[in-house]
Amino acid sequence: FQRAYEQFGYRILFLGLDVGPFTGLESKRDGEALLQELGITYPIVTTRSAQAVNAYGVISMPTTGFFNAEGNVHRTWSGAMTENQFSQVIRELVDVF
């Protein structure tokens, strides 16, 4: 995600959702420390609400939501993704890769 954000962030909106506080697995501070350690620079928001988790069908972690330009869900991916899988879904949305 970070590499794609650095390369195409001007054409694609990246937004991470930290659900750690919602699940009780971590605090917001823990999440921020991990992002800094990993060098993640795209925007991240944190939620303690089930509404965001339920609205986007988060049933496992990680879950990746892909939205079209109109803001509608194009696809939801549950579980880890390979770089090739990620690129394929992005190609479905825009011709950038």
N, C-alpha and C positions, 0 to 999 in steps of 0.2 A: 504494500500500500504506500509506504513512504517513497519508494522509487518512482512509482506511478504519479504520486502527488507532486514530486519534484519535477518530473518531466511534463506532466499534462495538467497540473493543478489550475492553470489558467483556463482550461477548457472543460474541466470536470470538477464538481464540488465534492470534496471529501469531508465527511463528518463522522467522527467516532463517537460511540455512545458507551460510556463506562457504566456497567450495571453492577459493579462490585458492591457499592453501598446498598443497592436494592437486595442483592442476594445475601448480604452479610459476610461476603468473602474478603472484603477489604474496605478501607476508608477512602475518601476522596484524596486525602494526602498520600496514601499508598499508591493509588493510581497515578497521581501526578509524578511521584518519584520514579515509577516504572517507565512512564512516557519519557521522562528526561533521560533515564538510563539507556533507553532504546533509541533515543534521538528522533522521536516522533514529533513532527512539527505541524501536522495538519490539525484543524480544530477538533477538540474533544469536549463533549459535554457529559455531565454526570447526572444520573437519576436515582432517586429513591422510590420512584413511583412505579406501580405495576402497569399503569396506563401506557407508557412508552413501550414496555416490554411486550404487552399484549397486542398493542396496535400493529406492531410489525412482525408478529408471529415468531418471536424469539422463543424457541423451544430447546435450544442447546447453545453452548458457547464453544467457539465463536459462531455468531450468525451474522451474515453480511447481507444487507439490503441494497438493491440496485434500483434506482429511480430514474424515470425518463425526464425529459426537459419540462414536462407539465407537472412533475411532482408525484406521479403515480408509480406504484410499485411495479417494476418490470420483472424482477425475480428476487427471491429470497434464497440464500444458500446457507444451509445449516452444516456446521463443521468446518474443518480446515480446508483451505483451497490451495492448490498448487498455483504457481505463477502462470502456467499455461491456462488453467481453468479461469483464473481471474481475467486474463487477457481476452479470452473468448467471450466472456460476458460483456466486457467493455466494448469489444468489437460489435456486439449486437446492438449496443446503444449509440455508439459514435465511431466513426472511422478514424481512430487516432493511433492505433498500434500497427 
